[in-house]
Amino acid sequence: MNKHDRYTSIFWVGVGFYITYEGYLLRIGTFQEPRPGFVIFWAGLTLAGLSLTLFVQTFRARDGRPKMVWKDVRWSKVVKLMAALVVYALVFKWAGFLLSTFLLLLFLLKGLEPQRWFVAIAVSVATVVLCYVIFGVFLESHFPEGILGKILSQLFSSLTT
């Protein structure tokens, strides 16, 4: 960390508090009944908090030299992750939420951070089902059904008739 981090963190703390203030003026509301300023307020507070953390860390550097942030990054994993996210975004509508998210998680758990097949499949299925239940059932969000959803709906409609 260097003195430039100190100056920029002070700047972003100020920006964060300004955003927090503007969110407060729009009225925050409650968690059960959020008002227009709710997200703005909490986003500003988060920005200010993270910037304040960076400011404190600038005083904790031991040798005074800037730390090499990108030194230990495994760039091949970064490229694979970015490619996977691009592919996920491209096939999301066509493949649907269930299939595309399952395959993305399976790739992340097996391809980037190798896990046993059982663990990778179990975590992927559990995550997709949990997300679908929370967002699709309880919050009534609409996900693209994709090819798998069309096949399942045709199967269920043929079984009921």
Secondary structure, DSSP 8 states (H G I E B T S, - for coil): --HHHHHHHHHHHHHHHHHHHHHHHT--B-SSSB-TTHHHHHHHHHHHHHHHHHHHHHT--SSSS---TTTT--HHHHHHHHHHHHHHHHHHHHHHHHHHHHHHHHHIIIIIS---HHHHHHHHHHHHHHHIIIIIIIS------HHHHHHHHHHHHHHH-
